[in-house]
């Protein structure tokens, strides 16, 4: 049986999210901010990061799918549920758990641009650049990781493990 290996402890995640929140707060001071979290994986990171941004903001969600039940993106992005708030003329921050192939976040950003926001930036908990299939560079990243399967803090294994408060992988 494979052994769990913690990549980022709860404390490491909290510290980095606090620092990222300060950076985002500086960048969005005085702006009309709306954070759009991508469900389901991004909901825990979204909750953690917005608590570290002491600005007035709107929060909304989109539900996307590109993984099915597997460990790798299918490359086909489905928008299962769109956001409800108007983003026209607003500064949008799209928040998700991970970018690997880049298909999901690139598709979402392209769709949102058509709605006339003042700006769009992205904030990802994890970046796996070695898996990138589209030319996309996120604006804010908590951690860059190698090409390993990760679980916890919103990232699932099958239908479970999203609630684990740290990020781990398995060693063979």
C-alpha positions as CSV (number, residue, x, y, z in Angstrom):
1,X,0.0,0.0,0.0
2,X,1.3,3.5,-0.9
3,X,2.3,5.7,2.0
4,X,1.0,9.3,2.4
5,X,3.5,12.1,2.2
6,X,2.6,15.6,3.3
7,X,3.7,18.2,0.8
8,X,2.2,21.3,2.6
9,X,1.1,21.2,6.2
10,X,-1.9,23.1,7.4
11,X,0.4,25.7,9.0
12,X,2.4,26.1,5.8
13,X,-0.8,26.7,3.8
14,X,-2.1,29.2,6.3
15,X,1.1,31.2,6.3
16,X,1.4,31.3,2.5
17,X,-2.3,32.2,2.2
18,X,-1.9,35.1,4.7
19,X,1.0,36.5,2.6
20,X,-0.9,36.0,-0.6
21,X,-3.9,37.8,0.9
22,X,-1.7,40.8,1.8
23,X,-0.4,41.0,-1.7
24,X,-3.9,40.8,-3.2
25,X,-5.2,43.4,-0.7
26,X,-2.5,45.9,-1.8
27,X,-3.3,45.2,-5.5
28,X,-7.0,45.6,-5.2
29,X,-7.3,48.5,-2.6
30,X,-10.0,50.9,-3.8
31,X,-11.2,48.6,-6.6
32,X,-14.6,47.1,-7.3
33,X,-13.5,43.5,-6.6
34,X,-15.5,40.3,-7.3
35,X,-13.9,36.9,-6.5
36,X,-15.2,34.0,-8.5
37,X,-14.4,30.6,-7.1
38,X,-14.4,27.5,-9.2
39,X,-16.4,24.7,-7.7
40,X,-15.9,22.2,-6.4
41,X,-12.2,22.0,-5.8
42,X,-11.6,25.7,-5.3
43,X,-14.1,26.3,-2.5
44,X,-11.8,25.7,0.5
45,X,-8.9,27.9,-1.0
46,X,-11.5,30.6,-1.9
47,X,-12.8,30.7,1.7
48,X,-9.3,30.8,3.1
49,X,-8.0,33.5,0.8
50,X,-11.0,35.9,1.0
51,X,-10.7,35.9,4.8
52,X,-7.2,37.3,4.3
53,X,-8.4,40.1,2.0
54,X,-10.0,42.7,4.3
55,X,-11.6,44.6,1.4
56,X,-15.2,45.0,0.4
57,X,-15.9,42.4,-2.3
58,X,-18.5,40.3,-4.0
59,X,-18.1,36.6,-4.0
60,X,-19.6,34.3,-6.6
61,X,-19.0,30.8,-8.0
62,X,-18.8,28.9,-11.3
63,X,-19.0,25.1,-11.4
64,X,-16.7,23.5,-14.0
65,X,-15.7,20.0,-14.9
66,X,-12.7,18.7,-16.8
67,X,-11.5,15.7,-14.8
68,X,-14.4,13.4,-14.6
69,X,-13.4,10.8,-11.9
70,X,-9.8,10.5,-13.1
71,X,-6.5,11.9,-12.0
72,X,-5.8,13.9,-15.2
73,X,-7.7,16.5,-17.0
74,X,-9.7,15.4,-20.0
75,X,-8.9,18.7,-21.8
76,X,-12.6,19.3,-22.3
77,X,-14.0,21.9,-20.0
78,X,-17.7,22.0,-19.2
79,X,-19.3,25.0,-17.5
80,X,-21.9,23.3,-15.4
81,X,-23.1,26.4,-13.6
82,X,-22.2,30.0,-14.4
83,X,-21.8,32.9,-11.9
84,X,-24.8,35.0,-11.1
85,X,-23.3,38.4,-10.4
86,X,-22.7,41.0,-13.1
87,X,-19.0,41.5,-13.7
88,X,-19.2,44.3,-16.2
89,X,-16.8,47.1,-15.2
90,X,-15.5,45.2,-12.2
91,X,-12.1,43.8,-11.2
92,X,-12.5,40.0,-11.3
93,X,-10.3,37.6,-9.4
94,X,-10.8,33.9,-10.4
95,X,-9.8,31.6,-7.6
96,X,-9.2,27.8,-8.0
97,X,-7.3,25.0,-6.3
98,X,-4.9,24.0,-9.1
99,X,-3.7,24.8,-12.6
100,X,-2.0,21.9,-14.4
101,X,-3.0,21.6,-18.1
102,X,-4.4,25.1,-18.0
103,X,-7.6,24.3,-20.0
104,X,-10.1,25.0,-17.2
105,X,-8.7,28.4,-16.1
106,X,-8.0,29.6,-19.7
107,X,-11.5,28.6,-20.7
108,X,-13.1,30.4,-17.8
109,X,-11.0,33.6,-18.3
110,X,-11.9,33.7,-22.0
111,X,-15.6,33.4,-21.2
112,X,-15.5,36.0,-18.5
113,X,-13.6,38.5,-20.8
114,X,-16.7,38.5,-23.0
115,X,-18.7,40.0,-20.1
116,X,-16.8,43.3,-20.0
117,X,-14.9,43.3,-16.7
118,X,-12.5,46.1,-16.0
119,X,-9.8,43.4,-15.3
120,X,-9.4,39.7,-14.8
121,X,-6.6,38.0,-12.7
122,X,-6.3,34.5,-11.4
123,X,-5.3,33.1,-8.0
124,X,-4.4,29.5,-7.7
125,X,-3.4,27.5,-4.6
126,X,-1.2,25.2,-6.7
127,X,0.6,25.4,-10.0
128,X,1.9,22.3,-11.8
129,X,3.7,24.0,-14.8
130,X,5.2,20.8,-16.1
131,X,1.7,19.7,-17.2
132,X,0.7,22.9,-19.0
133,X,-0.9,22.3,-22.4
134,X,-2.1,25.9,-23.0
135,X,-0.1,29.1,-22.8
136,X,-1.4,30.5,-19.5
137,X,0.4,32.1,-16.6
138,X,-1.5,32.6,-13.4
139,X,-1.3,36.0,-11.6
140,X,-1.1,34.7,-8.0
141,X,0.1,31.3,-6.9
142,X,0.5,30.0,-3.4
143,X,2.8,27.0,-4.3
144,X,4.4,25.5,-7.4
145,X,4.5,21.7,-7.4
146,X,6.0,18.9,-9.4
147,X,3.9,16.5,-11.5
148,X,2.5,14.4,-8.6
149,X,-1.0,13.4,-7.8
150,X,-2.1,15.6,-4.8
151,X,-5.0,15.4,-2.4
152,X,-6.5,17.6,0.4
153,X,-7.5,21.2,1.0
154,X,-10.2,21.0,-1.7
155,X,-8.5,18.5,-4.0
156,X,-10.3,15.2,-4.1
157,X,-9.5,11.6,-4.4
158,X,-12.6,10.1,-6.0
159,X,-15.4,11.7,-4.1
160,X,-13.4,12.1,-0.8
161,X,-10.5,13.9,0.9
162,X,-11.5,17.5,0.0
163,X,-11.8,18.3,3.7
164,X,-8.3,17.2,4.7
165,X,-6.6,20.4,6.0
166,X,-3.2,19.8,4.4
167,X,-2.0,18.7,1.0
168,X,-0.5,15.2,0.5
169,X,0.6,12.8,-2.2
170,X,1.4,9.1,-2.1
171,X,4.8,7.5,-2.3
172,X,5.0,4.1,-4.0
